[in-house]
């Protein structure tokens, strides 16, 4: 019985395009290198094609030639030759005519059909979730539906990870240790924060980490968060995003310009910029305007909505760092989860899950309670984190900001700030002293002040 390749009732697929992709891979190693950047195995509709595809990649990964003979031999060794059509089918693939387009176009068509199939499956899943939804679990249903939709439409999909044997992981772990050692004098292995001693302590900011920056109002938490983003986007050309719940994007941009150009912020806001100020600003503008930094200042009715924005922006621009300012201004959903403690606990757990899902560091800016002001030395403790102990539990790194001159104007430590690393999941804690240049809206290393 002949295979009907255009059966209307079947899920979206294009078998000629799948065959054209496999034909190109069997003929050319260059095609394999291009196509592997576009497709994964389950993008193929026909299971036999997926098996042939993964077998070609296995042979290619061993730096061997993946032609019809070697693929046939490998399939036979794996006991999968007959179920994929035998050597005769491989020859048919190799010698067929199929579509005349270039292999990248064919691969993109196979991928497009796979996205359409997943969207159809996601629609069915979303319909099931909606049928089971209630007013009480509305936000969870919305979040699940968004996750289903983004997983279905993402061209480079995030999958539920499989469990890997330790023996498979060891080589990669040792390679990373070696790479960190080789970079010991060349900067952090993670995303640099812009602060030498902090980077030496932490190795930078790593994918999957939740970093909490906390302090009392006016201590500079938003400033430090923007410093991290500047170091990543302007200093390292890494795509980064700030999700600001309160500040306007124009205000944030002015603070960024002041920090980068060393032009006093009050000169910008007061209309008193000098010729030298304008010259400094002009010198920094090319680097600033080229930086892949995105600022979202739209009002968010809920964390569910903000998370959807994060996923979308990450999908569009490949973000490597996200900062959220600030946590205390967020609600989890359109309906509160109960107490504020429970709500902030759920938000912190979701931020950690978001960091792991997107595989990037997420910086959460938070406000401390009044505990420091009730102590003689005013120094904050991690127990001062406002509204939720779960924020400390979920964080990989907690940085508390303290400035003596915020409490005592004539302090001998005026212009200094302590970055208190109160929690460090993968290393020691410490207090790092930096300079606070409030007129420029930035923190800097003491040596650079």
Secondary structure, DSSP 8 states (H G I E B T S, - for coil): ----TT-TTS-S--HHHHHHHHHHHHH-HHHHHHHTTT--GGG-SSHHHHHHHHHHHHHHHTT----HHHHHHHHHHTT-TGGGTHHHHHHHHHH-----S-HHHHHHHHHHHHHHHHHHHHHHHHHHHHHT--STTHHHHHHHHHHHHHHHH-SS---------HHHHHHHHHHHHHHHHHTTTS--SSB--S-HHHHHHH-SB-TT-EEEEEESTTSSHHHHHHHHHHIIIIIH---EEEEESSS-HHHHHHHHHHHHHT--HHHHHHT---HHHHHHHHHHHHHHHHS-EEEE----S-HHHHHHHHHHHHHHH--SEEEEE-GGG--SSSS--SSHHHHHHHHHHHHHHHHHHHTSEEEEEEEB-GGGGGSSS----GGGBSS-THHHHH-SEEEEEE-GGGT-TT-TTTTEEEEEEEEETTS--EEEEEEEETTTTEEEEGGG-
